[in-house]
């Protein structure tokens, strides 16, 4: 099992859906789109073990990007600079 890590550079709330975090770099390891077990480690060291949905989203300029969608967490729970470890890739 390979564990992937991502640093939160952007986190946005999507009304009614949760918090979306864009994945920079090569997120192709996360395909196919599905639920993933993750650990979020905030800059203060707090750890949150949860699940996130891998989804495709549109961005500006036009193009598609993969995001992690945290349905039960607000952007305040996943502050900029947090590390996301994806446990089941």
C-alpha positions in Angstrom: 0.0 0.0 0.0 1.3 3.4 -1.0 0.4 6.4 1.2 0.1 9.7 -0.6 0.5 13.1 1.1 -0.9 16.4 0.0 -0.5 19.9 1.5 -3.7 22.0 1.7 -3.2 25.1 -0.4 -6.9 25.8 -1.2 -10.0 24.8 0.8 -13.5 26.0 -0.2 -16.9 25.3 1.2 -19.5 24.0 -1.3 -22.9 24.7 0.0 -24.7 21.5 0.9 -21.7 19.3 0.0 -18.9 20.1 2.4 -15.3 21.3 2.0 -13.4 20.8 -1.3 -9.6 20.6 -1.3 -7.9 20.7 -4.7 -5.1 18.2 -5.3 -1.9 19.6 -6.7 0.8 17.5 -8.5 -0.1 14.2 -10.0 -3.3 12.9 -8.3 -3.8 10.1 -10.9 -3.0 7.5 -8.2 -6.5 8.4 -6.8 -8.4 7.2 -9.8 -11.0 5.8 -10.0 -13.2 8.4 -8.2 -14.4 7.0 -4.9 -14.3 7.3 -1.1 -10.9 7.3 0.6 -9.8 7.0 4.2 -7.7 10.0 5.1 -5.9 11.6 8.0 -5.8 15.4 8.1 -2.9 16.8 10.2 -3.4 20.6 10.9 -0.4 22.9 11.2 -1.0 22.8 15.0 -0.6 19.0 15.0 -4.3 18.1 15.5 -5.2 14.8 13.7 -8.6 14.1 12.1 -9.2 10.6 10.7 -12.2 10.7 8.3 -13.3 9.8 4.8 -13.2 12.0 1.7 -14.7 11.6 -1.7 -12.4 11.9 -4.7 -14.3 13.9 -7.4 -13.6 15.7 -10.6 -14.2 19.5 -10.7 -13.9 22.3 -13.2 -11.4 25.1 -12.5 -10.5 28.5 -14.0 -8.7 28.7 -16.4 -10.8 26.0 -18.0 -9.8 22.5 -17.2 -10.5 19.7 -14.8 -8.8 18.9 -11.5 -9.3 16.2 -8.9 -10.6 17.3 -5.5 -11.1 15.7 -2.1 -14.6 16.5 -0.8 -15.0 16.4 3.0 -18.8 16.1 3.5 -18.7 16.5 7.3 -16.0 19.2 7.7 -15.8 22.9 7.3 -12.8 24.8 5.9 -11.9 25.8 9.5 -11.4 22.0 10.2 -8.9 21.8 7.3 -6.9 24.9 7.4 -4.3 26.0 4.8 -1.0 24.3 5.4 -2.6 21.0 6.7 -1.2 17.7 5.5 -3.7 15.2 4.1 -2.5 11.6 4.2 -4.5 9.3 1.9 -4.4 5.9 3.6 -5.9 3.5 1.0 -4.2 4.1 -2.3 
